[in-house]
């Protein structure tokens, strides 16, 4: 998944009648300071309609900006998201 498409993807997962992943579970990230792919992030959702979970993980470059999904899932704010873990 391209980072710039994340908002489109999560909006589809939430709004499409065949998906209905309406429950944001969590977002996590791990930072690898010594690696060229500086971090890996993961987002997990739940579709109560389908009784299914989906998780998506992706590596990001240190200089890559990943758009926020807070407009789609307000629960993705810092208070509910897990902190970033740095792996030295």
N, C-alpha and C positions, 0 to 999 in steps of 0.2 A: 504494500500500500504506500503510495506517495504521501509524504507528510502534508502537502497542501490539500489533499483530498479528504483528510480525516473528518472535517466537519460535514462534508457531503455524505460520507460513509455512515457516520453515526446518526445523521438525520434520517437516512434511508432505513437503517436498522430499527429506529424508533417508530417511523411513520408508515412503513410499508405494511399493508394488511397481512401479508404472508410472513412477516417477521415479528413485529410488535415487541422488540427488545426495549421495553419501557423502563426497566429498572437498572439504573447504573449501579454496579457493585463496587468497583474500585479502579484506581489507576496507580500503577507503581512504576518506578524507574530505578535503574542501577547505573551508576556512573563508573566508567573504567578510565581513569586519568591517563594511564600509560598506553591505552589502545587508540588506534586511528578512528575506530568506531567508538566514539566516546561514551555512548550510553545506550541502554536498551530500555524501552518502555513498553508497558502492557496495560490494556484496558479490558475490563470484564463487565458484561451485561447479562441480564436475565430477561427472558420472555415468559411471563407467567401464563400467557395464552398457550404457548407451545410446551411449557415446562422444560425449557432448554436454557443453557448458559452458552455464551460465546466469549472467547477471549482472543485478543489480537495483540501480538508482540511485534516490535520492530526495532532495529538498530538505527541510531541517528548519529550523524557526524557532529563533531563538537561545535561547528559553526552553523548547523541547521536549526532553523526556527520551526517548531511544531505548533500549529495553530491551536488555540484553546477550544475546548468543547463545552465550556461553561454555559454558552448561550443555548445549547441543545440540552445539556444535562447540568442544571445548576448545582447538583450534588457533587460535581467534580471540583469543588473549591478545596483549598488547602486544608480546611478543617476536617474533611471527610477522606481526603486522599492520604495515602501513606507517604512518609518522607522519602526523599532520594537517599539511597545508600551508596556511599563511595567505596569502590574496591581499589585500593592502592596497589 
